[in-house]
Amino acid sequence: MRGMLGFLILFLLSKESMHGQALSDEIARRRGEKPSPGTIYPALKNLREAGFISEENKEGKFILYRLTPRGEAALRIAKRRFTRTFLGVYP
């Protein structure tokens, strides 16, 4: 799951801002496998440190993650690479 996790997080955040638990729930819904906190939060930290996402503390209750312009550009590149890699896998 880790290989695709960053791509999937960027994709989901391109649709709407989310907190960590909402991201985890949506990934579980799409993949049938829920990432553990030890998987998702380090991925979020790495994406934030790379400047792809930003975080906003919502009244001390949770952190809301959103895509940055740099993250949008990274997602466009990742989509192209994904398409080139997997185009034709399914007939």
N, C-alpha and C positions, 0 to 999 in steps of 0.2 A: 504494500500500500504506500510506502514512503516515496517511491519513485514518482508517483502521480499526485501525491498529496498536495504539494505546493501548487501545481497546476490547477487542481480541483478547487483549492481554497481561493486562488485568484479568480477563477471562473465564477464561483458562487458570490464572491464579493463584488464582481462586476455587475451582478443583478441587483444586489441590495446590501447595505451595511448589516453586519450580524455580530453577535457576541459568540464566544468560543463554544458554548453549549449548543447554540442554534446551528453553528457550522458542523459540529460533531453529529447532531441529529440528522441534518440534511445529507451529510456524507453517508451515514448509516442507511438512510432511506434509498439513496441512489445505488450504493454498492452492496448493501446487505451485510456490511461489516462496520461496526462502530469503532472509530479510532479511540484509543485510550488517551487520557489527559497527558500521559507521558509521551505521546506521539504528536498530538495536535498542538499543544502549547509551545514546544520547541520549534515546530514548523512555523507557527505564527511569529515567534521571536525572530527567527531567521529572515522571514519575509519583511518584518518591520525593520530589522537592521540593514537589509538590502535597500530599504526605501520604497518597497513595493506596496506596503500597507501602512496606514496610520491607525492610532488607537485613541479613543476618547473615553475617559472615565465618566460613566453615567451615574451621578449621585452616589458614588461609592458602592453601588450595587453590582455592577458588571462593567466590563470593558467592551466598547463597541468598536469593531474593526471596519475599516473602509479602504477601498483601493485608492492609491495615489496616481497622479498622472504617469509617474515612472512605472507603476504596477500595470497600468493600462497598456503601456508600450510593451512591457515584458509579456503580458498576456497575448497580445497580437502576434508577437514572435513565436511564442509557445504554441499557439493555435496553428500557425503555418507549419512548424516542425512536426506537430502531432499529425496533421493532415498528410504531409509528405510521407511520414513513417507508416501510418496505418491505412492510407488510401489503398483500396484493393484487397484488404484482408478479408472482407466479406464480399462474396460474389453478388 
